[in-house]
Amino acid sequence: MRSMEHWAPIPLYRPRLVWLILMANIVIFLLTWLAARRSEEFSLVLLRYGAQYGPLIAEGEYWRLVTPIFLHGGWMHLLFNSYALYILGPAAEEIFGSLRFGAVYLLSGIAGVVASYGFLPCALSVGASGALFGLMGALGAFYWIGRRLLGDLARLHVRQMVALAAINLIIGFSIPNIDNFAHMGGLGGGIIAGLALAPRYEVVWWFGIPEVRRRDPRTAGWMLIAGIAALLLAVALAFSWLYVTGGLSC
């Protein structure tokens, strides 16, 4: 089957939000870095700014399920994640649009934090890696959904996303102090969010000329996203209960 990109343009969105997220990550890192240079250890600054730390989440600081997504533990951490966002983000936002891209990014990041909270409850964890793995999962989900229309292009991209995620997970398991639980949680969240929010394309013929039209998921997709968000909160509450009752401990 010949791929659609050879004979009809695919309508895409213009990336905007990804650049705001990238700038926000840089600005927030500079604020934490300057604060650490003035008076405190960097880890203490990260903790104050909202790093994932199980004991504090268990005490009710559930905003820490979100804030770690925008924090980074050092210059190399920031540069690596910024480069990954620069590569994956525009492609994802072109496909999903700004609102859906933001939902995928945030939900994947939260899924990564919740996974880290459950499996590494007493670790100090920060970074956008869970959200970035989520973008890999969402892109893979989109191309899997569109494999009949996009043909070989879709199958190639699915293989690329699977290989990229697998390589990064292997690297994560090979290097100490890498939070691979956050990576796996973000990847799973991104796949589910991608399946819920990915646009569907169809071909309409006008006097023998093909036109590709985009159909964005509406109520059902957003209801699934709301359900996943509620489930993640419920899982975090369950982890807190286990922590308080001694099921999770340092």
C-alpha positions as CSV (number, residue, x, y, z in Angstrom):
1,M,0.0,0.0,0.0
2,R,1.4,3.4,-1.0
3,S,1.7,5.9,1.9
4,M,-0.6,8.9,1.9
5,E,2.3,11.3,2.3
6,H,3.4,10.6,-1.3
7,W,0.3,12.1,-2.8
8,A,-1.8,14.2,-0.4
9,P,-0.6,16.6,2.4
10,I,-1.5,15.7,6.0
11,P,-3.0,18.7,8.0
12,L,-0.9,19.5,11.0
13,Y,-0.9,22.1,13.9
14,R,1.7,24.7,14.5
15,P,3.8,24.0,17.5
16,R,3.6,26.7,20.2
17,L,3.3,25.2,23.7
18,V,6.5,23.2,23.4
19,W,8.6,26.3,23.3
20,L,6.9,27.7,26.3
21,I,7.5,24.5,28.2
22,L,11.2,24.6,27.1
23,M,11.6,28.2,28.3
24,A,9.8,27.4,31.6
25,N,12.2,24.5,32.3
26,I,15.2,26.7,31.7
27,V,13.9,29.6,33.7
28,I,13.0,27.4,36.7
29,F,16.3,25.7,36.6
30,L,18.1,29.0,36.6
31,L,16.1,30.1,39.6
32,T,16.9,26.9,41.5
33,W,20.6,27.1,40.6
34,L,20.9,30.7,41.7
35,A,19.1,30.0,44.9
36,A,21.5,27.2,45.6
37,R,24.6,29.3,44.9
38,R,23.4,32.0,47.4
39,S,22.7,29.9,50.5
40,E,21.7,26.2,50.3
41,E,22.6,22.8,48.9
42,F,21.0,22.2,45.6
43,S,19.0,19.2,46.8
44,L,17.4,21.3,49.5
45,V,16.5,23.9,47.0
46,L,14.9,21.3,44.8
47,L,12.9,20.0,47.7
48,R,11.6,23.5,48.5
49,Y,10.7,24.1,44.9
50,G,8.6,20.9,44.7
51,A,10.8,17.7,44.1
52,Q,9.0,14.4,44.5
53,Y,9.7,13.2,48.0
54,G,7.4,10.5,49.4
55,P,7.2,11.5,53.1
56,L,6.0,15.0,52.1
57,I,3.5,13.7,49.6
58,A,2.1,11.3,52.2
59,E,1.6,14.4,54.4
60,G,-0.7,15.9,51.8
61,E,1.6,17.9,49.5
62,Y,0.0,16.4,46.4
63,W,1.1,19.3,44.2
64,R,4.4,17.5,44.2
65,L,2.9,15.1,41.7
66,V,3.2,17.9,39.2
67,T,6.0,20.2,40.1
68,P,8.9,17.7,39.7
69,I,8.1,17.6,35.9
70,F,9.5,21.1,35.6
71,L,12.6,20.7,37.8
72,H,16.0,19.4,36.9
73,G,18.9,18.2,39.0
74,G,21.8,19.8,37.1
75,W,23.1,21.3,33.9
76,M,23.5,18.0,32.1
77,H,20.1,16.8,33.2
78,L,18.5,20.0,31.9
79,L,20.5,19.9,28.6
80,F,19.7,16.3,27.9
81,N,15.9,16.7,28.6
82,S,15.8,20.0,26.7
83,Y,17.3,18.4,23.6
84,A,14.9,15.5,23.9
85,L,12.0,17.9,24.2
86,Y,13.3,19.9,21.2
87,I,13.4,16.7,19.1
88,L,10.1,15.1,20.2
89,G,8.0,18.0,21.3
90,P,7.4,19.9,18.0
91,A,6.5,16.6,16.2
92,A,4.0,15.7,18.9
93,E,2.4,19.1,19.0
94,E,2.1,19.2,15.2
95,I,0.1,16.1,15.4
96,F,-1.9,16.5,18.6
97,G,-2.3,20.3,18.7
98,S,-1.4,22.5,21.7
99,L,-4.2,21.5,24.0
100,R,-3.9,17.8,23.5
101,F,-0.1,17.9,23.5
102,G,-0.2,19.7,26.8
103,A,-2.6,17.1,28.2
104,V,-0.3,14.2,27.0
105,Y,2.8,15.9,28.4
106,L,1.3,16.7,31.8
107,L,-0.5,13.3,32.2
108,S,2.6,11.4,31.3
109,G,4.7,13.4,33.7
110,I,2.3,12.8,36.5
111,A,2.2,9.1,35.7
112,G,5.9,9.0,36.0
113,V,5.9,10.8,39.3
114,V,3.2,8.5,40.7
115,A,5.3,5.5,39.6
116,S,8.4,6.9,41.2
117,Y,6.4,7.7,44.4
118,G,5.2,4.1,44.6
119,F,8.5,2.3,43.9
120,L,11.0,4.9,45.2
121,P,9.0,6.7,47.9
122,C,12.0,8.1,49.8
123,A,14.1,9.2,46.8
124,L,14.4,12.9,45.9
125,S,13.2,12.8,42.3
126,V,13.0,15.5,39.6
127,G,12.9,15.8,35.8
128,A,10.8,15.9,32.7
129,S,11.9,12.4,31.7
130,G,8.6,10.8,32.4
131,A,6.8,13.3,30.2
132,L,9.4,12.8,27.5
133,F,8.9,9.1,27.6
134,G,5.2,9.9,27.4
135,L,5.7,11.7,24.1
136,M,7.5,8.7,22.7
137,G,4.5,6.6,23.7
138,A,1.9,9.0,22.4
139,L,3.7,9.3,19.0
140,G,3.9,5.6,18.8
141,A,0.2,5.3,19.6
142,F,-0.7,7.8,16.9
143,Y,1.3,6.1,14.2
144,W,-0.1,2.7,15.2
145,I,-3.6,4.1,14.9
146,G,-2.9,5.6,11.5
147,R,-0.9,2.6,10.1
148,R,-3.5,1.7,7.5
149,L,-3.6,5.2,6.1
150,L,0.1,6.1,6.5
151,G,1.4,2.7,5.5
152,D,5.2,2.2,5.7
153,L,5.8,5.6,7.2
154,A,3.6,4.7,10.2
155,R,5.3,1.3,10.7
156,L,8.7,3.0,10.5
157,H,7.8,5.5,13.1
158,V,6.3,2.9,15.4
159,R,9.6,0.9,15.2
160,Q,11.6,4.0,15.9
161,M,9.6,4.9,19.0
162,V,9.8,1.4,20.3
163,A,13.6,1.3,19.7
164,L,14.1,4.7,21.3
165,A,12.1,3.9,24.4
166,A,13.9,0.5,24.8
167,I,17.4,1.9,24.4
168,N,16.7,4.7,26.9
169,L,15.2,2.2,29.4
170,I,18.3,-0.1,29.0
171,I,20.5,2.9,29.6
172,G,18.5,3.8,32.7
173,F,18.9,0.4,34.2
174,S,22.6,0.5,33.4
175,I,23.4,3.8,35.2
176,P,23.0,4.3,38.9
177,N,20.6,7.0,40.2
178,I,18.4,7.0,37.1
179,D,14.7,6.8,38.0
180,N,13.5,4.2,35.5
181,F,10.2,3.8,37.3
182,A,9.3,7.4,36.3
183,H,10.3,6.5,32.7
184,M,8.1,3.4,32.6
185,G,5.2,5.2,34.2
186,G,5.5,8.1,31.8
187,L,5.7,5.8,28.8
188,G,2.6,3.9,29.9
189,G,0.7,7.2,30.5
190,G,1.8,8.5,27.1
191,I,0.6,5.4,25.3
192,I,-2.8,5.6,26.9
193,A,-3.1,9.4,26.4
194,G,-2.0,9.0,22.8
195,L,-4.6,6.4,22.1
196,A,-7.3,8.6,23.7
197,L,-6.3,12.0,22.1
198,A,-4.6,11.2,18.8
199,P,-6.3,12.7,15.7
200,R,-7.8,10.3,13.2
201,Y,-7.3,11.0,9.5
202,E,-9.5,10.1,6.6
203,V,-9.2,10.6,2.8
204,V,-12.0,12.6,1.0
205,W,-11.9,12.6,-2.8
206,W,-12.9,15.8,-4.7
207,F,-13.2,15.3,-8.5
208,G,-10.4,12.7,-8.4
209,I,-8.2,14.7,-6.1
210,P,-7.5,13.3,-2.6
211,E,-7.7,15.5,0.5
212,V,-6.7,14.3,3.9
213,R,-9.0,15.5,6.7
214,R,-8.3,15.4,10.4
215,R,-10.9,14.4,13.0
216,D,-9.9,15.2,16.6
217,P,-11.3,13.0,19.4
218,R,-13.8,14.9,21.5
219,T,-15.9,13.9,24.5
220,A,-14.9,10.2,24.8
221,G,-11.1,11.0,24.5
222,W,-11.3,13.7,27.2
223,M,-13.4,11.6,29.5
224,L,-10.7,8.9,29.3
225,I,-8.1,11.4,30.1
226,A,-10.1,12.6,33.1
227,G,-10.6,9.0,34.2
228,I,-6.8,8.3,34.0
229,A,-6.1,11.5,36.0
230,A,-8.5,10.4,38.7
231,L,-7.0,6.9,38.7
232,L,-3.5,8.3,39.1
233,L,-4.7,10.4,42.1
234,A,-6.3,7.3,43.6
235,V,-3.1,5.4,43.2
236,A,-1.1,8.2,44.8
237,L,-3.6,8.2,47.7
238,A,-3.2,4.5,48.1
239,F,0.6,4.8,48.2
240,S,0.2,7.5,50.9
241,W,-2.0,5.2,52.9
242,L,0.6,2.4,52.6
243,Y,3.3,4.9,53.6
244,V,1.4,6.0,56.7
245,T,0.5,2.4,57.7
246,G,4.1,1.2,57.2
247,G,3.5,-0.6,53.9
248,L,6.0,1.8,52.3
249,S,9.0,2.9,54.2
250,C,12.5,4.4,53.7
